[in-house]
Amino acid sequence: MASIVQRNKSFSVVYNIYDGDKKKQKWETYHSYKEALHRKEQVEIIYQKKQLKYRSGTLAQFLNEYVELYGHVHWACSTYSSNTALIRNYIIPFFGTMQLHEFSPKVIAVIYSQLQRNPKITPQLMNNIHKLLHSAFEQAVLWEYLDYNPFKKANLPKIYSQGIAMLSLDQIRILLQNCTEPTLTLAVHLAFSGSLRKGEILALTWIDIDFDKGTVSVSKSLKRIRKDAVQVLNGKDILYQFPAIFDEGRTVVVLKRPKTHASVRTVYLPEYVMNLLWNVKKEQRALKRGIPELVLRYGNGRPLQEETLPRLLEKQLLALGLPKVTFHSLRHSSITYKLILTGGNIKAVQGDSGHAQAEMITERYGHIIDSCRKQCSKDFEEDFYKSL
């Protein structure tokens, strides 16, 4: 605490400060007692605030509050499940007992160095942990537990993104011409021509298809999520929950809103793909009212499982002697091909891909965009400079 000491006609406010671990006495001199008293009150308020921070508890205690006050409001069910799993399985076991005020950029650097030596902690997992803690400590600052967010200056290990294995155009043609699974054939067409994600394909219903305009509306995704997350968040962002087959199961399949507004979009499809969709629609029988009429579904109307398409694709690629790729790679093939077709028109491709930011396309597909720029330079030479 602070005290006032009179020296001749001046008044000094005396209080302790810390320089590292060393305690020092600080004197501030004022010409009147009123000024000194005002400064003394300020110093004591600051001291009390610091004491409050030291009593703010452990990281584990704070994260419980963070999930309750922030997570329940801002997270969707799938995000809630993944973030609480990170907290439960990694953050609390490694440093949950630390006090909030004990975190600093240097301490975080030491923690991250230790985590890097753990073979179970991948660079991507480290990045997810960092993003979650950065968000949590932002709230700690807003709630005035801390003066600054130490995770803002923390250095993460670099993630070197490996190239995604993709099928060439000729290989995709071979796949589509020889595919023996009608469901997989349609799904591959939607992923490649429409740049749709797997969950978006599985969530498509017939009311999303406009045969007159040749478009599909992407406004939802199919996802398997934990029941406890649905209960805690009261079904937030869930559009439809499919009845569970087993009552004792921990998860349910739902149609949910996408994570970002950019994912809600209308995609123009080639006439060939629209005709495929029309033929499938004619063959499907109508379902009971109130049940989503999914484009891809089992005979009883239930949705395909998330692992169904990847499993069918792997089996088909093996049978045709084609390279093994993930189902998601078809979306990357689609975006790559569209960048080439449009001469690197990022905004046009972004409208189909549903990326929140154009930078996400330029970072991942920069080599394709550069090739389009090189071609532009050659066209410039041909159309303009050769006539000079």
DAKA-V393799 format. One line per field, one symbol per residue. phi: phi as a letter, one per 20 degrees, with the letter a starting at -180 (. if undefined). psi: psi as a letter, one per 30 degrees, with the letter a starting at -180 (. if undefined). burial: # if it has 16 or more other ideal C-beta (glycine too) atoms within 10 Angstrom, else .. Layout:
# DAKA-V393799
phi: ???
psi: ???
burial: ???
This chain:
# DAKA-V393799
phi: .dcddecledcdedbecddmeeeceddcdcecffffffffffffffffffffffefneffffffffffedffedeefffgffffffffecfffebfeffgfeebgfffffffffffeefeeegffgffffffffffffffffemecebefffdfeeffdefefefcefgffffffffdfedgffgfffgffeedlefgffffefdffeedffemccedbbbebecfffffffelmfmeebdfgffdfefeccececfffcfffebddedfggffffffffffefefdffnegeffdbefenfffffeffgfffgfffffemegfcefffffffffffffffemnfffffffefmffcffffffedgffffffffffffffffedffef
psi: lllkkkjcglkkkklklkjbfkklkkkkklfleeeeeeeeeeeeeeeeeeeeefgfaleeeeeeeeeeeeefefkleeeeeeeeeeeefeeeeehffkleffkleeeeeeeeeeeffjffjleeeeeeeeeeeeeefeeeeeghflfljffegkklkkjjkkkkklkleeeeeeeefgkfjeeeeeeeeeeeffhkleeeeffklfffkjfefhlkkjglkkkklkeeeeeeghgkgkekkkkkekeflfllklklkleleffjlkkklleeeeeeeeeeeefklklkkfkkikejllegfllklffeeeeeeeeeeeefglkklleffeeeeeeeeeeeeghgjeeeeeeefgkekffeeeeegeeeeeeeeeeeeeeeeefefff.
burial: .#........#####..............#.....#..##..#............#.##..##.###..##...##########.##..###.###...##.#....#..##..#.....#....#..##.##.######....##..###..#.#.........##...##.##...#...#######################..##.....############..##.##..###.#.#........########....#.#.#.#...##.##..#..........#######...#.##...##..##..##....#..#.#.############...#.#..#######.....#...#..##..#................
